[in-house]
């Protein structure tokens, strides 16, 4: 039961900003490594990095509509992942989850 709590905490912390994702990586080291924690670290890290990378270009679009749609899309993905972590479930993020799992498979 204690191991499940640690993996669930790691999964939740991963969604609390990019710094939380880095902290979760360190929490999920060899002796404490959990599949649930690793899954959500990959999802959250991919979500944050793609947000910063794509957000840079969306910012140059100088369009209120494009910017709002971008923020709304990422907020919905973040909520979806965070709720999955709170429930202790491994649910892939729509559209990008499979890509993040394969891109960060070493975590």
C-alpha positions as CSV (number, residue, x, y, z in Angstrom):
1,X,0.0,0.0,0.0
2,X,2.8,2.4,0.8
3,X,4.4,1.8,-2.6
4,X,1.1,2.7,-4.3
5,X,0.9,5.9,-2.3
6,X,4.5,6.9,-3.4
7,X,3.8,6.1,-7.1
8,X,0.5,8.1,-6.9
9,X,2.3,11.0,-5.3
10,X,5.0,10.9,-7.9
11,X,2.3,10.9,-10.7
12,X,0.5,13.9,-9.1
13,X,3.7,15.9,-8.6
14,X,4.7,15.4,-12.2
15,X,1.8,17.6,-13.3
16,X,2.7,20.5,-11.0
17,X,4.7,22.7,-13.4
18,X,7.9,21.7,-15.3
19,X,9.7,21.9,-11.9
20,X,7.3,19.3,-10.5
21,X,8.0,17.0,-13.5
22,X,11.8,17.3,-12.7
23,X,11.2,16.6,-9.0
24,X,9.0,13.6,-9.9
25,X,11.9,12.2,-12.1
26,X,14.2,12.3,-9.1
27,X,11.4,10.8,-6.8
28,X,11.1,7.9,-9.3
29,X,14.7,6.7,-9.1
30,X,15.8,3.0,-9.2
31,X,14.8,2.0,-5.7
32,X,11.4,3.8,-5.8
33,X,10.7,3.3,-9.5
34,X,7.0,2.7,-10.3
35,X,5.2,2.1,-13.6
36,X,2.4,4.5,-12.7
37,X,4.9,7.3,-11.8
38,X,7.0,6.7,-14.9
39,X,3.9,6.8,-17.1
40,X,2.7,10.1,-15.7
41,X,6.2,11.7,-15.8
42,X,6.4,10.9,-19.5
43,X,2.9,12.4,-20.1
44,X,3.5,15.5,-18.0
45,X,7.0,16.2,-19.3
46,X,5.9,15.9,-22.9
47,X,2.9,18.1,-22.2
48,X,5.0,20.9,-20.6
49,X,7.9,20.8,-23.2
50,X,5.5,20.8,-26.1
51,X,3.6,23.7,-24.5
52,X,6.7,25.8,-24.3
53,X,7.9,24.8,-27.8
54,X,4.6,25.3,-29.6
55,X,3.6,28.3,-27.4
56,X,6.7,30.2,-28.7
57,X,5.4,29.9,-32.2
58,X,1.7,30.5,-31.4
59,X,2.8,33.7,-29.6
60,X,4.1,35.1,-32.9
61,X,0.8,34.4,-34.6
62,X,-0.5,37.5,-32.9
63,X,-4.1,36.2,-33.0
64,X,-6.4,36.2,-30.0
65,X,-8.3,33.2,-31.4
66,X,-5.2,31.1,-32.0
67,X,-3.8,31.9,-28.6
68,X,-7.0,31.2,-26.8
69,X,-7.5,27.9,-28.6
70,X,-3.9,26.9,-27.9
71,X,-4.2,27.6,-24.1
72,X,-7.6,25.9,-23.9
73,X,-6.4,22.8,-25.7
74,X,-3.4,22.4,-23.4
75,X,-5.4,23.2,-20.3
76,X,-7.9,20.4,-21.2
77,X,-5.0,18.0,-21.8
78,X,-3.5,19.0,-18.4
79,X,-6.8,18.4,-16.6
80,X,-7.2,15.0,-18.3
81,X,-3.7,13.9,-17.2
82,X,-3.9,15.4,-13.7
83,X,-7.3,13.7,-13.0
84,X,-5.9,10.4,-14.3
85,X,-2.9,10.8,-11.8
86,X,-5.3,11.6,-9.0
87,X,-7.3,8.5,-9.7
88,X,-4.2,6.3,-10.1
89,X,-5.0,5.4,-13.7
90,X,-2.8,5.2,-16.7
91,X,-4.8,7.0,-19.4
92,X,-3.0,8.3,-22.5
93,X,-3.5,11.9,-23.3
94,X,-5.6,12.3,-26.4
95,X,-3.7,12.8,-29.7
96,X,-0.2,13.1,-28.1
97,X,0.0,10.6,-25.3
98,X,1.3,7.7,-27.3
99,X,4.0,9.9,-28.8
100,X,5.1,11.1,-25.4
101,X,5.3,7.5,-24.1
102,X,7.6,6.5,-27.0
103,X,9.6,9.7,-26.9
104,X,10.4,9.5,-23.2
105,X,10.5,5.7,-22.8
106,X,13.8,5.8,-20.9
107,X,12.2,7.7,-17.9
